[in-house]
């Protein structure tokens, strides 16, 4: 069973009118196609989710209102049945990083609530 490590870099800048959300990733080596697609899905959906949930994020974490940078470490692997699995971790368990990790978990699980939020018109 091969294990793939990656770090998601999340940067959110705040202006008077908009959020500037940047998502990047660091990996070692080339990811298999299935894992590459999974990471692409996270990188596509995470900024949308941050934008749609911004007011709640700031309500729970007021210091995020000025913007923030965070890193999420992921270990992605295939289990005995060949299904993709992931473990994630962040340095600060009670800060914005933990919220972002929860978002990533919801994305990976395909949570129906998440899809409802993503499809909601603003």
N, C-alpha and C positions, 0 to 999 in steps of 0.2 A: 504494500500500500504506500503510494507516494504522497508526500505532504508538501503543499505549496504555501509559502509564507509571503504575505504582502502587507504593506502599510498604506492605508488611505490617508492622504493629507487633505484636510478640509480647511478652507480659508473663507471667512465671511467678512466682507467689508461693508460698512454702512454709510450711505450718503443720506441727504435729506429726503430724496425721492425714491431711492432704490437700494436693493441689496446686490452686492457683487460677490457671487458665490463661485468659488473655484474648487474643483475636486481633482486630485492627482493620485497616482499610485506608484509605489516602488516595489519591484519584484526582483527576484534573482532568477535569471534565466527566462526562457520562453514558456509561457503558460499553454497547456493544452487548450484546444478550441472550446470545450465545454466550460472550463474555468474562465477563459477569456470572456466568453459570453456572459457568464455570471457577474464578473467584475464590471463589464460594460453596463449591465442592467443596473447595478448599484450606482455607478457613476452617472447614469442618466436620471434615475429616480430620486437619488438623495438630494440634489439641489432643488428639485421641484417640491419635495416634501419639506425641506427647510423653509422655503419661501411660503408655502401654504400654512405652515405651523408656526410662523415667526412670532405672532402675538403671544401664543401660549409659551413658546420658548423663553421670550423676554419676561413674561409674567413669572415663570418659575426660576429664571436665571437672569436677574436684572443687569448684571455686568456684561451679558452677551449683547446688549443693546448697542454697544460701541464697536461690535465686531469681535471676532475671535479666530484663533487657529487651533486646530486639534488634530490628533493622529489616532487612528484606529488600527490596531494590529489584527490581522486575520490569518488563521491557519485553515486552509481548504484541502480536503482530502476525499477520497472515495472510501466508503465503508465496505464491509464484506459483501454486500449485495450490489456493489457498484454504484450506489447513489452518492451524489455529492453531499458533503457535510462541511460545516464550518464552525470554528471556535473563534471568538473575538475577545479582545481585551483592550482596555484603556488604562492610562496611568491614574487618572483621577476618577474614582468610582462614584463621586457625588456631584460632579460638575456637568458641564455641557457635553463633555466627552461621553458620559454614560447615556445621555439622551440620544446622541448621534448613534451610539452602538445599538440602542433600542430600535432606532429607525432602520439601521442596516439589518438587524434581525428580522424586523417586519417585512422588509424587502425580500430577504432570502426565503422567508416562510410563505410569501405570497399572501399575506394576511388580507382577507376581504375588506376589512376596515381601511387598510392602506389604499387599496384600489379605489375605494369610495372617495377618500381624501384627494388622491391624485387626479381623479376625474372631475372633481368639484370645480365649477366655474367661480371665478373671483369677481 
